[in-house]
Amino acid sequence: MASKPPVYGSSARTEEFTVDLVGEGIQTGPCPYSAGVVVSVDANHTLRVEVEAANELNWELDARIVDGSLEIVRAFNDGDGVPDDVIPNWVERVAGVVGERLEGDR
């Protein structure tokens, strides 16, 4: 995954990492085996999680950390907002892993 500039301008903090889907027990079908994640936080504590995986649609999540878990506030697919019940389980599970990693970095 190529490094991207912060989503919300120069005051944002951006972190990139890979989630091993197999290692985390997250099933998406026959593949992909990993997902690239870019997490950006701006000065207003707005959290944007971008999830990319081979042969899957790319997802952008606006989220917040609540009681140690990542809570998805809004989800976007190709720039279009989608309802909560359309978000695939694997994306929600990746978001959970992201929340755990972010909490571990505190």
C-alpha positions as a Markdown table, in Angstrom:
| # | Residue | x | y | z |
|---|---|---|---|---|
| 1 | Met | 0.0 | 0.0 | 0.0 |
| 2 | Ala | 1.5 | 3.3 | -1.0 |
| 3 | Ser | 1.9 | 5.9 | 1.6 |
| 4 | Lys | -0.8 | 8.5 | 1.5 |
| 5 | Pro | -0.9 | 12.1 | 2.8 |
| 6 | Pro | -3.0 | 12.7 | 5.9 |
| 7 | Val | -6.7 | 12.8 | 5.1 |
| 8 | Tyr | -7.5 | 16.0 | 7.0 |
| 9 | Gly | -4.5 | 18.2 | 6.3 |
| 10 | Ser | -1.1 | 18.7 | 7.8 |
| 11 | Ser | -2.2 | 18.5 | 11.4 |
| 12 | Ala | -3.4 | 14.9 | 11.0 |
| 13 | Arg | -1.6 | 11.9 | 12.3 |
| 14 | Thr | -1.5 | 8.9 | 9.9 |
| 15 | Glu | -0.6 | 5.3 | 10.6 |
| 16 | Glu | -0.3 | 2.4 | 8.1 |
| 17 | Phe | -0.3 | -1.3 | 8.8 |
| 18 | Thr | -1.3 | -4.7 | 7.4 |
| 19 | Val | -3.8 | -6.9 | 9.0 |
| 20 | Asp | -3.1 | -10.7 | 8.5 |
| 21 | Leu | -6.7 | -11.9 | 7.8 |
| 22 | Val | -5.8 | -15.5 | 8.1 |
| 23 | Gly | -3.8 | -15.0 | 11.4 |
| 24 | Glu | -6.7 | -13.0 | 12.8 |
| 25 | Gly | -9.2 | -15.7 | 11.8 |
| 26 | Ile | -11.1 | -13.3 | 9.5 |
| 27 | Gln | -12.6 | -15.1 | 6.5 |
| 28 | Thr | -13.4 | -13.2 | 3.3 |
| 29 | Gly | -13.7 | -16.3 | 1.0 |
| 30 | Pro | -10.8 | -17.9 | -0.8 |
| 31 | Cys | -8.7 | -14.7 | -0.7 |
| 32 | Pro | -7.3 | -12.1 | 0.1 |
| 33 | Tyr | -5.0 | -13.1 | 2.9 |
| 34 | Ser | -4.3 | -9.6 | 4.2 |
| 35 | Ala | -5.7 | -6.1 | 4.2 |
| 36 | Gly | -3.8 | -2.8 | 4.1 |
| 37 | Val | -5.1 | -0.2 | 6.5 |
| 38 | Val | -4.5 | 3.5 | 6.7 |
| 39 | Val | -5.7 | 5.3 | 9.8 |
| 40 | Ser | -5.8 | 9.1 | 10.0 |
| 41 | Val | -6.7 | 11.2 | 13.0 |
| 42 | Asp | -7.1 | 15.0 | 12.7 |
| 43 | Ala | -6.8 | 17.7 | 15.3 |
| 44 | Asn | -10.6 | 17.3 | 16.1 |
| 45 | His | -10.0 | 13.6 | 16.9 |
| 46 | Thr | -11.9 | 12.5 | 13.8 |
| 47 | Leu | -10.8 | 9.0 | 12.9 |
| 48 | Arg | -10.8 | 7.7 | 9.3 |
| 49 | Val | -10.0 | 4.1 | 8.6 |
| 50 | Glu | -9.3 | 3.1 | 5.0 |
| 51 | Val | -9.3 | -0.7 | 4.3 |
| 52 | Glu | -7.9 | -2.1 | 1.1 |
| 53 | Ala | -7.8 | -5.8 | 0.2 |
| 54 | Ala | -7.1 | -7.6 | -3.1 |
| 55 | Asn | -10.3 | -8.7 | -5.0 |
| 56 | Glu | -12.5 | -6.8 | -2.5 |
| 57 | Leu | -14.1 | -3.4 | -2.6 |
| 58 | Asn | -12.2 | -0.6 | -0.8 |
| 59 | Trp | -13.9 | 0.8 | 2.4 |
| 60 | Glu | -13.6 | 4.1 | 4.2 |
| 61 | Leu | -14.9 | 4.2 | 7.8 |
| 62 | Asp | -15.4 | 7.2 | 10.0 |
| 63 | Ala | -15.0 | 5.9 | 13.5 |
| 64 | Arg | -14.3 | 6.6 | 17.1 |
| 65 | Ile | -12.9 | 4.7 | 20.0 |
| 66 | Val | -15.5 | 3.9 | 22.7 |
| 67 | Asp | -14.6 | 1.9 | 25.8 |
| 68 | Gly | -11.6 | 0.4 | 24.1 |
| 69 | Ser | -13.4 | -0.6 | 20.9 |
| 70 | Leu | -13.6 | 0.9 | 17.5 |
| 71 | Glu | -17.1 | 2.1 | 16.7 |
| 72 | Ile | -18.0 | 2.7 | 13.1 |
| 73 | Val | -20.0 | 5.9 | 12.8 |
| 74 | Arg | -20.3 | 6.1 | 9.0 |
| 75 | Ala | -19.1 | 3.8 | 6.1 |
| 76 | Phe | -18.3 | 4.6 | 2.5 |
| 77 | Asn | -17.6 | 2.5 | -0.5 |
| 78 | Asp | -16.1 | 4.2 | -3.5 |
| 79 | Gly | -17.1 | 7.5 | -2.0 |
| 80 | Asp | -20.7 | 6.6 | -1.5 |
| 81 | Gly | -22.2 | 6.3 | 2.0 |
| 82 | Val | -23.6 | 2.9 | 2.8 |
| 83 | Pro | -25.9 | 1.7 | 5.6 |
| 84 | Asp | -24.5 | -0.3 | 8.5 |
| 85 | Asp | -26.2 | -3.5 | 7.4 |
| 86 | Val | -24.2 | -3.4 | 4.1 |
| 87 | Ile | -20.8 | -3.4 | 5.7 |
| 88 | Pro | -19.3 | -6.9 | 5.3 |
| 89 | Asn | -18.4 | -8.8 | 8.4 |
| 90 | Trp | -14.8 | -9.0 | 7.4 |
| 91 | Val | -14.6 | -5.2 | 7.3 |
| 92 | Glu | -16.1 | -4.9 | 10.8 |
| 93 | Arg | -13.6 | -7.5 | 12.1 |
| 94 | Val | -10.7 | -5.6 | 10.5 |
| 95 | Ala | -12.0 | -2.5 | 12.2 |
| 96 | Gly | -12.0 | -4.4 | 15.5 |
| 97 | Val | -8.3 | -5.3 | 15.0 |
| 98 | Val | -7.6 | -1.7 | 14.2 |
| 99 | Gly | -9.2 | -0.6 | 17.4 |
| 100 | Glu | -7.2 | -3.1 | 19.4 |
| 101 | Arg | -3.9 | -2.0 | 17.8 |
| 102 | Leu | -4.7 | 1.7 | 18.4 |
| 103 | Glu | -5.6 | 1.1 | 22.0 |
| 104 | Gly | -2.3 | -0.9 | 22.4 |
| 105 | Asp | -0.4 | 2.2 | 21.1 |
| 106 | Arg | -1.7 | 4.5 | 23.7 |
